[in-house]
Amino acid sequence: VFYDSVRAEVILSNTMPWHENQQVELKATNAEGISENITLTTNVFSVEDKNRLTHEDFYVVLVPNILQPDFIDIFVVNKKENLQPPRLRILQRDWHDIPLNEISKEISHGFHALDYGQEGSVEILALTTDNSNLYSSQYTFDVGSIPNGRGKLITNSNLAIDLNPGAFSSDAVLAFLPEDIGKNHQELVQVSSVYNIYSPQKYIPNGSRLSIKIPHGVYRNIGLYKYHKNNWIWVHSSNKKQHLEANLNSLGRFALFSDSTKPKIIREKGFNWLITDEGSGLSIVEIFHGGTPLNSDSYNWDGKKLSVYPSVLDLGKTSLQVRAIDNVGNVALLDIKIKSNNLPSTPILMQNFPNPFNPSTSIPIILDHRLPVLLEIFNITGQK
């Protein structure tokens, strides 16, 4: 019998399993010797019960501990009314209890140590009741241990990492932690689970490979992405037997997304266009005249803005085509018509790029025909 003075509750434990309708008599006596008796009847819930309930307001969250990398913090969130304090258990070969500390009315905290030697699936199970029903939340992750100087293949049903010898400078342990980022992207559709590939030890990039299974029925515009600074960044990968494979240059969060949105080509002043892609990112920007690539002296592409110089074009080139392709193959096309009255009657000095610059910059000048140009440059003190 344990009395929790904070909650003003009595907690009963038994060295033998409790039985349904088992009766227990309690007697409490205060400092003045006044006693009170009560008889309790047990209501037993089996954790093996397949009818146990789940609820969106009762769940488990795992977060690697930044200050103590060998530990994973486990938070049990309980926002549902009238639920009892949760119990937390872990299955790794055998079931064990994980002590919980109450952080707030809705959040309890425990932890799990990622020790070298751990292998296979680890199951975390949170349980609670409302005195009538048993609620549970389950979280499963995979872990593998890597001996110093050895390579290893660590897999689950969706993810595989093929580690080369030397990926860690000591004995190491690696975990696949499923996560719910909860951040929607306007041009990306998530098609796989998010996995946080985590190790307490420092990872050394050395050609080790990452592979994520493409879900059945998903075939087009699929890319592998890594979460970085609140954004999903496209990672160069290859499709092999319904898996996307890539070099594992760093640990972190990875997932597969579908991107069906074409790049955007936005007209600005003059012969300038802003070309963007907020999904997989731009791969290629090409300019053609009659199917022939345009000479690079006739335009400038700085990775974001396209500027065309009509005065440098041959007289016959009055129609151009711009093709922008993103990293998963979506294509945006733009036809540019250049008429003779588009050319200025007086020279136009345009904004230099890049700006600011070091050590050089380009200064576009638009003319109505070819002629010599004198360009004088002054600094802020008026020096020429």
C-alpha positions in Angstrom: 0.0 0.0 0.0 1.4 3.4 -1.0 -0.2 6.8 -0.1 0.4 9.5 -2.6 0.2 12.7 -0.5 0.3 14.9 -3.6 -2.8 13.3 -5.2 -4.2 12.3 -1.8 -4.7 8.8 -3.2 -3.9 5.3 -1.9 -2.2 3.0 -4.5 -2.5 -0.7 -4.0 0.0 -3.2 -5.5 0.0 -7.0 -5.4 2.8 -9.5 -5.8 0.2 -11.8 -7.4 -2.1 -10.9 -10.3 -5.3 -9.3 -9.3 -8.5 -11.2 -10.0 -11.9 -9.9 -11.0 -14.2 -9.0 -8.1 -11.4 -9.6 -5.6 -12.3 -7.8 -2.3 -9.8 -5.8 -0.3 -10.5 -4.1 3.1 -8.7 -0.9 3.9 -8.5 0.8 7.3 -7.2 4.4 7.7 -6.5 5.9 11.1 -5.6 9.6 11.7 -3.4 11.1 14.4 -6.3 11.3 16.9 -6.9 7.5 16.5 -10.1 7.9 14.6 -10.5 5.0 12.1 -12.5 4.5 8.9 -12.9 1.1 7.1 -13.8 0.6 3.5 -14.2 -2.5 1.3 -13.0 -2.4 -2.3 -14.0 -4.7 -5.1 -11.5 -5.0 -8.0 -12.3 -4.5 -11.6 -9.5 -6.1 -13.7 -8.7 -5.1 -17.3 -6.5 -7.4 -19.4 -3.8 -5.7 -21.5 -4.3 -8.5 -24.0 -7.9 -7.5 -24.4 -8.4 -6.7 -28.2 -11.4 -4.6 -27.3 -9.3 -2.0 -25.5 -10.1 1.5 -26.8 -8.0 4.2 -28.3 -8.7 8.0 -28.2 -7.1 10.9 -30.1 -6.6 12.7 -26.8 -4.6 9.9 -25.2 -1.3 9.2 -27.0 2.5 8.6 -26.6 5.3 10.9 -28.0 9.0 9.9 -28.1 11.6 12.7 -28.3 15.4 12.1 -28.3 17.0 13.9 -25.3 19.3 16.6 -26.6 21.2 17.0 -23.3 21.5 13.2 -22.6 21.7 11.6 -26.1 21.6 8.1 -24.7 18.1 8.6 -23.5 14.8 9.0 -25.3 12.1 11.0 -23.4 8.7 9.4 -23.4 5.7 11.7 -22.9 2.2 10.3 -22.3 -0.4 12.9 -23.2 -3.8 12.5 -21.6 -6.3 15.3 -22.6 -9.4 13.2 -22.2 -11.6 13.9 -19.2 -12.1 11.4 -16.3 -9.2 9.1 -17.1 -7.0 7.6 -14.4 -3.3 8.4 -14.2 -1.6 6.4 -17.0 0.7 3.3 -16.7 3.6 2.9 -19.1 5.1 -0.4 -20.1 7.8 -1.5 -22.5 8.3 -4.7 -24.4 11.9 -5.6 -25.2 12.3 -9.4 -24.9 10.0 -9.1 -21.8 7.4 -6.6 -20.4 8.7 -4.0 -17.9 7.1 -1.0 -16.3 8.5 2.5 -17.0 8.1 4.9 -14.0 6.2 8.1 -14.9 6.5 11.5 -13.3 3.6 13.9 -13.7 4.7 17.1 -15.4 1.2 18.7 -15.6 -2.3 17.5 -15.4 -2.2 16.3 -19.0 1.4 15.2 -19.4 3.4 12.4 -17.7 7.1 11.7 -18.5 9.3 8.7 -18.5 12.5 7.7 -20.4 14.2 4.8 -22.2 17.9 4.3 -22.5 19.3 3.4 -26.0 22.0 1.0 -24.9 24.4 -0.8 -27.2 23.3 -4.4 -27.7 19.6 -3.6 -28.3 18.1 -5.3 -31.4 14.8 -5.6 -33.1 11.4 -4.0 -32.3 10.7 -2.1 -29.1 7.0 -1.6 -28.1 5.9 1.1 -25.8 2.4 0.7 -24.3 0.5 3.4 -22.3 -2.6 2.3 -20.5 -5.4 4.1 -18.6 -9.0 3.6 -17.6 -12.1 5.6 -16.9 -13.3 2.8 -14.4 -15.4 1.3 -17.2 -13.1 1.0 -20.2 -9.4 0.3 -20.8 -7.7 2.9 -23.1 -4.3 2.3 -24.7 -1.8 4.0 -27.0 0.9 2.0 -28.6 4.2 3.2 -30.2 6.7 0.8 -31.8 10.2 1.5 -33.1 13.1 -0.5 -34.4 16.7 -0.5 -33.1 20.0 -2.1 -34.1 23.5 -2.2 -32.6 26.6 -1.7 -34.7 30.0 -3.0 -33.5 32.9 -0.7 -33.9 34.6 -1.1 -37.3 31.8 -3.3 -38.7 29.0 -2.7 -41.3 25.4 -3.6 -40.7 22.0 -3.8 -42.5 19.2 -2.5 -40.3 15.7 -2.9 -41.6 12.0 -2.9 -40.9 9.0 -3.4 -43.3 9.4 0.1 -44.8 12.9 1.3 -44.2 16.4 0.0 -44.6 19.9 1.4 -43.8 23.0 -0.3 -45.1 25.8 0.9 -43.0 29.4 0.6 -44.3 32.3 -0.2 -41.9 33.4 3.1 -40.3 30.0 4.8 -40.2 30.6 5.1 -36.4 34.0 5.4 -34.6 32.8 3.3 -31.7 30.1 0.7 -30.8 26.8 2.4 -31.7 23.1 2.0 -31.6 20.7 3.3 -34.3 16.9 3.7 -33.9 14.1 4.3 -36.4 11.6 6.5 -34.6 8.2 7.0 -36.4 7.0 10.6 -36.1 4.1 12.8 -37.0 5.5 16.2 -38.0 2.0 17.6 -38.3 3.1 20.2 -40.9 1.3 20.3 -44.2 3.1 21.5 -47.3 1.2 23.4 -50.0 2.8 21.4 -52.9 3.8 18.1 -51.3 1.5 15.1 -50.3 3.0 12.7 -47.8 2.9 9.1 -49.0 5.0 7.3 -46.4 5.6 7.4 -42.7 8.1 9.9 -41.3 11.1 8.2 -39.7 13.6 10.0 -37.4 16.8 8.0 -37.9 18.6 8.6 -34.6 21.8 7.6 -32.9 23.4 8.8 -29.6 26.7 8.4 -31.3 28.2 10.6 -34.0 27.5 9.4 -37.5 30.3 9.6 -40.1 29.1 9.8 -43.8 31.0 7.2 -45.8 28.7 6.0 -48.6 26.2 4.2 -46.4 22.7 3.9 -48.1 19.1 4.7 -47.1 16.2 3.0 -48.7 12.4 3.7 -48.2 9.7 1.5 -49.7 7.3 3.2 -52.2 3.7 2.4 -51.1 1.7 0.2 -53.4 -0.3 2.2 -56.0 2.0 5.3 -55.8 4.0 5.5 -59.0 4.5 9.1 -60.2 6.2 12.3 -59.0 7.6 10.5 -55.9 10.6 11.9 -54.1 12.7 11.3 -51.0 12.8 14.3 -48.6 14.7 15.3 -45.5 13.3 17.6 -42.9 15.6 20.6 -42.3 14.9 23.9 -40.7 11.1 23.5 -40.8 11.0 22.5 -44.4 11.1 19.3 -46.4 14.1 19.3 -48.8 14.3 17.0 -51.8 17.1 14.4 -51.7 18.6 13.0 -54.9 17.7 9.3 -55.0 17.2 6.4 -57.4 14.2 4.1 -57.9 15.2 0.4 -57.4 12.5 -2.3 -57.1 9.8 0.0 -55.7 12.3 1.6 -53.2 13.9 5.1 -53.3 17.5 4.8 -52.4 20.0 7.6 -51.5 23.3 8.2 -49.8 22.8 8.7 -46.1 24.8 11.9 -45.7 23.4 12.7 -42.3 20.9 11.3 -39.8 17.5 13.0 -39.3 13.9 12.8 -40.4 13.1 11.3 -43.8 9.8 10.6 -45.7 8.4 10.1 -49.2 6.2 12.8 -50.8 4.4 13.2 -54.0 4.7 16.5 -55.9 2.3 17.1 -58.8 2.6 20.9 -59.0 4.5 22.5 -61.9 7.1 25.2 -61.3 5.7 28.8 -61.3 6.9 31.3 -63.9 5.9 34.9 -62.8 6.4 37.9 -65.2 8.1 40.9 -63.7 9.1 44.2 -65.2 10.7 44.2 -68.6 12.1 40.9 -69.9 12.4 39.4 -66.4 10.6 36.3 -65.0 10.7 34.9 -61.5 10.8 31.0 -61.6 10.0 29.1 -58.4 9.1 25.7 -57.2 8.1 25.2 -53.5 7.8 21.4 -53.8 10.7 19.3 -54.9 12.7 22.4 -56.1 13.9 23.4 -59.6 16.1 21.1 -61.5 16.5 22.6 -65.0 15.6 25.9 -66.6 16.1 25.9 -70.4 15.5 28.5 -73.2 14.9 27.6 -76.8 14.4 29.2 -80.1 12.8 26.9 -82.6 14.0 23.8 -80.7 17.6 25.1 -80.5 19.0 26.1 -77.1 19.5 29.9 -76.8 23.1 31.2 -76.6 23.8 32.0 -72.9 24.9 35.6 -73.9 21.3 36.3 -74.6 19.9 35.7 -71.2 20.9 35.3 -67.5 19.6 32.8 -65.0 20.7 33.2 -61.4 18.8 30.3 -59.9 15.7 32.4 -59.2 15.3 35.1 -61.8 15.4 34.8 -65.6 16.4 37.9 -67.6 16.3 38.0 -71.4 18.3 40.6 -73.4 16.3 41.3 -76.6 19.0 43.6 -78.1 21.5 40.7 -78.1 19.2 38.4 -79.9 19.5 37.8 -83.7 16.9 39.7 -85.6 15.0 36.6 -86.6 14.6 35.4 -83.0 11.2 36.9 -82.0 9.7 33.8 -80.3 11.4 32.0 -77.4 10.3 29.1 -75.3 11.2 28.7 -71.6 11.0 25.2 -70.0 11.3 24.8 -66.2 11.5 21.3 -64.8 11.4 20.4 -61.1 13.3 17.5 -59.4 10.5 15.0 -59.9 9.8 15.8 -63.5 6.9 18.4 -63.5 7.3 20.7 -66.4 6.2 24.4 -66.9 6.4 26.0 -70.3 6.3 29.7 -71.3 6.3 31.2 -74.8 7.9 34.7 -75.1 7.0 36.9 -78.0 9.6 39.7 -78.8 8.3 42.3 -81.1 10.4 45.2 -82.6 8.4 47.7 -80.7 9.4 45.9 -77.5 12.9 47.3 -77.9 13.6 50.7 -76.2 14.3 53.9 -78.2 16.8 54.9 -75.6 19.2 52.7 -73.6 17.8 51.1 -70.4 20.2 50.4 -67.5 18.8 47.6 -65.4 19.5 46.4 -61.9 22.8 44.6 -61.4 22.9 41.0 -60.3 23.9 39.6 -57.9 23.5 42.4 -55.5 25.2 42.7 -53.1 28.2 41.0 -54.8 31.8 39.8 -54.3 33.9 39.9 -56.3 31.9 40.6 -59.5 28.5 41.5 -60.7 26.6 41.8 -64.1 24.9 45.0 -65.2 22.3 44.5 -68.0 21.7 47.3 -70.6 18.9 47.1 -73.1 19.3 48.8 -76.5 17.3 49.0 -79.7 20.2 47.9 -81.8 23.9 47.0 -81.5 26.2 50.0 -80.8 29.2 50.8 -78.6 28.3 51.6 -75.0 30.2 53.7 -72.5 29.4 52.7 -68.9 30.7 54.9 -66.1 30.6 53.7 -62.5 30.9 55.8 -59.4 31.1 54.9 -55.7 29.1 56.5 -52.9 31.7 59.3 -52.5 31.5 60.2 -56.2 34.7 58.7 -57.3 34.7 57.4 -60.8 
